[in-house]
């Protein structure tokens, strides 16, 4: 007999985002049902997690075909043991403004005709004119009040069946299904100085495979370039509604 739900991520040196990811998803999943694929982290962020840590190996920090195949294979493996699997990267929080994520997953699981769910994409962004950089221990959503709609992040990450994703996990081989009000909050732009530090590390210290235009943002490592990328939003910045903020209290 299968267990109900599992959640997993794939990470490399995510000392800021992984603790937030774990704190959030542990509200809805037991530790035994949470899995972290550790891509050779060297910053100590994957030590003593308290959840399932699974080492994975690749000489390149970003090899999009390897990333997709690794995630797909692990999702398929989990679906042999779970009825529903959630995949979310370290800076992605799946939520539902009108109910809890747990309620959403249970409704989805009870609908025998649905195979997967697509989440409406938003990205949190630091308002540089109003909001200070986050310090160690600062709550994210107590200090960030702005986001923007980002259709590129309308991702299908909740599924009862194996998925075949395109590079970047933005699209897959199943039709998009926006049932039950599933949303995704992407945190990549949550703090400019943090974003700059991460980009500097990736562009200057990590071995990146040449995948053409895919993941070109990972090669931007100078302040001016990162700032230009930071300011290019997909739609106008707006205040995060209270019903969205309530989903992340204490985070």
C-alpha positions as CSV (number, residue, x, y, z in Angstrom):
1,X,0.0,0.0,0.0
2,X,1.4,3.4,-1.0
3,X,1.9,6.4,1.3
4,X,-0.1,9.5,0.4
5,X,2.4,12.4,-0.2
6,X,6.1,13.1,-0.6
7,X,8.0,16.3,-1.4
8,X,11.5,16.7,-2.8
9,X,14.0,19.2,-4.0
10,X,17.4,19.2,-5.7
11,X,20.0,21.6,-4.2
12,X,23.6,22.7,-4.4
13,X,24.9,25.1,-1.7
14,X,21.5,26.5,-0.7
15,X,22.4,27.7,2.8
16,X,19.8,30.5,2.7
17,X,16.9,29.0,0.8
18,X,17.0,25.3,2.0
19,X,16.2,26.1,5.6
20,X,13.2,28.2,4.5
21,X,12.1,25.3,2.1
22,X,12.4,22.8,4.9
23,X,10.6,24.9,7.5
24,X,7.7,25.5,5.1
25,X,7.2,22.0,3.7
26,X,7.6,20.3,7.0
27,X,4.3,22.0,8.0
28,X,2.5,19.7,5.5
29,X,4.8,16.6,5.1
30,X,6.4,14.4,7.7
31,X,10.2,14.4,7.8
32,X,10.2,10.8,6.6
33,X,8.4,11.9,3.4
34,X,10.7,14.8,2.6
35,X,13.7,14.2,0.3
36,X,16.6,16.5,-0.6
37,X,18.8,15.5,-3.6
38,X,22.2,16.9,-2.6
39,X,24.3,17.9,-5.6
40,X,27.6,17.9,-3.9
41,X,27.0,20.8,-1.6
42,X,30.1,22.2,0.1
43,X,28.6,24.9,2.4
44,X,27.3,22.6,5.1
45,X,23.7,23.3,4.2
46,X,22.8,19.6,3.7
47,X,24.5,18.4,6.9
48,X,22.1,16.9,9.6
49,X,18.9,17.9,7.8
50,X,16.6,15.6,9.7
51,X,15.0,14.5,6.4
52,X,16.1,12.1,3.7
53,X,19.3,13.3,2.1
54,X,20.1,11.6,-1.2
55,X,23.6,12.4,-2.8
56,X,23.7,13.0,-6.6
57,X,26.7,13.7,-8.7
58,X,27.6,15.7,-11.8
59,X,30.8,17.6,-12.6
60,X,28.8,20.6,-13.8
61,X,26.8,22.8,-11.4
62,X,24.3,23.4,-14.2
63,X,23.7,20.6,-16.8
64,X,20.1,21.1,-17.7
65,X,19.6,17.7,-19.3
66,X,21.1,15.9,-16.3
67,X,19.0,18.0,-13.9
68,X,15.8,17.1,-15.7
69,X,16.6,13.4,-16.0
70,X,17.7,13.2,-12.3
71,X,14.5,14.9,-11.1
72,X,12.3,12.8,-13.4
73,X,13.9,9.5,-12.4
74,X,13.6,10.3,-8.7
75,X,10.0,11.5,-9.1
76,X,9.2,8.2,-10.8
77,X,10.9,6.2,-8.0
78,X,8.9,8.0,-5.4
79,X,5.6,7.4,-7.3
80,X,6.2,3.7,-6.8
81,X,5.8,4.3,-3.1
82,X,3.6,7.4,-2.9
83,X,0.2,8.4,-4.4
84,X,1.2,12.0,-5.0
85,X,4.7,13.7,-5.3
86,X,5.5,17.3,-5.0
87,X,8.8,18.6,-6.6
88,X,9.9,22.2,-5.8
89,X,13.2,23.8,-6.1
90,X,14.8,25.4,-3.1
91,X,13.4,28.9,-3.8
92,X,9.9,27.7,-4.7
93,X,7.0,27.5,-2.2
94,X,3.7,26.0,-3.4
95,X,0.6,27.3,-1.6
96,X,-3.1,28.0,-1.9
97,X,-4.5,31.4,-0.8
98,X,-7.9,30.0,0.0
99,X,-6.9,26.9,2.0
100,X,-3.8,25.1,3.3
101,X,-1.5,23.2,1.0
102,X,-2.5,20.0,2.8
103,X,-6.2,20.6,2.0
104,X,-5.3,21.3,-1.7
105,X,-3.3,18.1,-1.9
106,X,-6.1,16.0,-0.4
107,X,-8.7,17.4,-2.8
108,X,-6.4,16.7,-5.7
109,X,-5.8,13.2,-4.5
110,X,-9.5,12.5,-4.1
111,X,-10.2,13.5,-7.7
112,X,-9.6,10.3,-9.7
113,X,-9.7,12.1,-13.1
114,X,-6.8,14.4,-12.4
115,X,-3.2,13.4,-13.0
116,X,-1.3,16.6,-12.1
117,X,-1.7,20.3,-10.9
118,X,-0.2,23.5,-12.3
119,X,0.5,26.4,-10.0
120,X,0.0,30.0,-10.8
121,X,3.4,31.7,-10.7
122,X,4.4,34.7,-8.7
123,X,7.9,36.1,-7.7
124,X,8.6,38.0,-4.5
125,X,10.8,41.0,-5.1
126,X,12.6,43.4,-2.8
127,X,11.4,46.9,-3.3
128,X,14.8,48.6,-3.2
129,X,13.3,52.0,-2.5
130,X,11.4,50.8,0.6
131,X,12.8,47.5,1.9
132,X,16.2,46.9,3.5
133,X,18.3,43.8,2.9
134,X,17.4,40.8,5.0
135,X,19.6,40.0,7.9
136,X,20.4,36.6,9.4
137,X,17.2,35.3,11.1
138,X,14.9,37.9,9.5
139,X,11.6,36.6,8.4
140,X,11.1,36.8,4.7
141,X,7.4,37.6,4.5
142,X,7.5,39.9,7.5
143,X,9.9,42.1,5.5
144,X,8.8,41.6,1.9
145,X,5.4,43.0,0.7
146,X,5.7,43.0,-3.1
147,X,5.6,40.5,-5.9
148,X,4.8,40.3,-9.6
149,X,2.9,37.8,-11.7
150,X,5.3,35.6,-13.6
151,X,3.6,33.2,-16.2
152,X,7.0,31.5,-16.8
153,X,6.6,30.1,-13.3
154,X,3.2,28.5,-14.0
155,X,4.8,25.2,-13.3
156,X,3.3,21.7,-13.0
157,X,5.0,20.3,-9.9
158,X,2.3,18.3,-8.2
159,X,1.6,14.9,-9.8
160,X,0.2,11.4,-9.4
161,X,2.0,10.3,-12.6
162,X,5.6,10.5,-13.9
163,X,6.2,13.8,-15.7
164,X,8.7,14.6,-18.5
165,X,9.8,18.3,-18.1
166,X,11.4,20.7,-20.4
167,X,14.7,22.2,-19.3
168,X,14.1,24.5,-16.3
169,X,10.9,22.6,-15.3
170,X,8.7,25.3,-16.7
171,X,6.6,23.0,-18.9
172,X,6.0,19.3,-19.1
173,X,4.3,16.7,-21.3
174,X,0.9,17.1,-19.6
175,X,-1.7,19.9,-20.2
176,X,-1.7,22.7,-17.6
177,X,-4.3,22.2,-15.0
178,X,-5.0,25.2,-12.7
179,X,-7.5,23.5,-10.4
180,X,-8.0,24.1,-6.7
181,X,-6.2,27.5,-6.6
182,X,-2.6,26.2,-6.5
183,X,0.0,28.9,-6.5
184,X,3.8,29.1,-6.4
185,X,5.9,31.8,-4.8
186,X,9.4,32.1,-6.3
187,X,12.0,33.7,-4.1
188,X,14.9,34.3,-6.5
189,X,14.6,38.1,-6.2
190,X,13.7,38.2,-2.5
191,X,16.9,40.1,-1.7
192,X,19.2,41.9,-4.1
193,X,22.4,41.5,-2.1
194,X,21.7,37.8,-1.6
195,X,20.9,37.4,-5.2
196,X,24.2,39.1,-6.2
197,X,26.2,36.9,-3.9
198,X,24.6,33.7,-5.3
199,X,25.1,34.9,-8.9
200,X,28.8,35.7,-8.2
201,X,29.3,32.2,-6.7
202,X,27.7,30.5,-9.7
203,X,29.2,32.6,-12.4
204,X,32.8,32.8,-11.0
205,X,33.3,29.6,-9.0
206,X,31.0,26.9,-10.4
207,X,31.6,24.8,-13.5
208,X,28.7,25.5,-15.8
209,X,27.9,23.4,-18.8
210,X,27.3,25.3,-22.1
211,X,23.6,24.7,-22.7
212,X,23.3,27.6,-25.0
213,X,20.6,30.1,-24.0
214,X,19.2,27.8,-21.3
215,X,20.1,29.1,-17.9
216,X,22.0,32.1,-19.3
217,X,21.1,34.0,-16.1
218,X,23.5,31.8,-14.1
219,X,26.4,33.3,-16.0
220,X,25.6,36.8,-14.9
221,X,28.0,37.6,-12.0
222,X,28.7,41.3,-11.9
223,X,26.7,43.9,-9.9
224,X,25.4,45.9,-12.9
225,X,24.4,42.8,-14.8
226,X,22.6,41.2,-11.8
227,X,20.9,44.5,-11.1
228,X,19.6,44.8,-14.7
229,X,18.3,41.2,-14.5
230,X,16.8,41.9,-11.1
231,X,14.8,44.9,-12.5
232,X,13.4,43.1,-15.5
233,X,10.1,41.9,-14.2
234,X,7.5,40.0,-16.2
235,X,4.7,42.3,-15.1
236,X,4.1,45.3,-12.8
237,X,5.1,45.0,-9.2
238,X,2.2,44.9,-6.8
239,X,1.5,44.5,-3.1
240,X,1.1,40.9,-1.9
241,X,-2.5,40.4,-0.8
242,X,-3.1,39.4,2.8
243,X,-4.6,36.1,1.9
244,X,-1.3,35.2,0.2
245,X,0.8,36.5,3.1
246,X,-1.2,34.5,5.6
247,X,0.1,31.3,4.0
248,X,3.6,32.1,5.1
249,X,3.2,33.4,8.6
250,X,6.3,32.8,10.6
251,X,8.5,32.3,7.6
